């Protein structure tokens, strides 16, 4: 079996016979050229898996040959082999996107390592990842059998996301296994929430950090320390999506990463308003009835966020000025950039980006978007593309050069729903697929988290007999009327509002610019 076809270009090629024999014994086909022109012609005539290229040759130099080869075969990895250790030559070669740089005399094993890195990297990485996950699989299973506290669930979810990302490109059985393990974990997580959620409201001193605690425990102490804060809320950001974005930010920021707990329902009307008000939805409704929008009202559920932030600052007697910006598209981002310098004068700046939530809803409604974001990996890819190729990237680059601290968080995540759960209600029942509230609901109580006393978990009750139900795992609520059409339309869509690790265990990130203020 041939492991790969190589082109080795060197004006002293006859002196490299021992290397050629070594590589051929390792299963590689080696084609040789003694000058740049011959190498270029060989590249025109056929393809190679990797090219070993001498830098110092008569006629066309290695760098000139490299440039010509890249025009013909832009994707072929080129390893520069040279006696020249001058930094300028190295920089030029790296700038020309070489795959590796070897200094003569080279050890055959150095060449073999370069081949493995550049030709066989993907299968080696996949093989090692799958082997490592096999070892980890049973340990995760043992954790799931333990009675974990909230910190244990945070660490388990981080571990599951780590392996999901590691195995995302391998496909096959291991990717299916991690998905099965996540499903099992979500079943146990729902039991954990059922056991503990109501108690966290009656004994708040022992509860995890939740939506209504975020401002006073995370933002206010930094303001008191004299920091300028940008609080950035990426609506509907899952932890796996954050991990993808983190790779784009790590060169500009030092990153502290944590998770906290979104309240139920995991929806903007409840969770994000709780963040900005610093209180439960029930307390918002009682204290600021003019700022609370009921489920059945058609007004935007987040239209009073700036007023809620103002009320929170006043309630805690904080004198800091703040700005609030909601970004729904490219024009809003451009306006944000144009006013960014002025915003820097304020101690607190709150910016809400709605793109990921909009993408999630577009995926439900649009067949084309659903195909583009066919699964979690593709959804992460679209999120990363938005971050890299729109003005939000410039926004973060500007912040990386300022004397500020950046807090990135979200109000909730989302989960890909695949299993319908029948529910019956009257015409006033809300439309969300992951939670319902009403006074005449009919449902399978084994498939939901049922709350008959909403005030006990900080939720308003439009009627005395209002019940909330929350879908668990990957279920979504479906009505018996036109059931098959409904299920077909909403199955395999990303939804939020219910109970899952993806929706409730959400990122809380602190970014400190590496060059800010310098």
Secondary structure, DSSP 8 states (H G I E B T S, - for coil): ---EEEEEE-TTGGGGHHHHHHHHHTTEEEEEESSHHHHHHHHHH---SEEEEES--SSS-HHHHHHHHHHH-TTSEEEEEES---HHHHHHHHHTT-SEEEESS--HHHHHHHHHHHTSHHHHHHHHHHHHHHHHHHHHHHHHTS---HHHHHHHHHHHHHHHHHHTTT-HHHHHHHHHHHHHHHHHHHHHHHHHHHHHHHSGGGS--BGGGHIIIIIHHHHHTT--EEEEEETT--HHHHHHHHHHHTTTEEEEEEEEE--SS-SHHHHHHHHHHTS-HHHHHHH-GGG---TT--S-TTTTHHHHHHHHHHHTT----EEEEEE-SHHHHHHHHHTHHHHTTSSEEEEEE-HHHHHHHHHHH-HHHHHHT-SHHHHHHHHHHHHHHSHHHHHHHHHTTSS-EEEEE-S---EEE-EEEEEE--TTS---SSEEEESS-EE-TTSEEEES-GGGGT---SSTT-EEEEEBTTEEEE-STTHHHHHHHHTTEEE-SSB-HHHHEEEEEEEEESSTT-
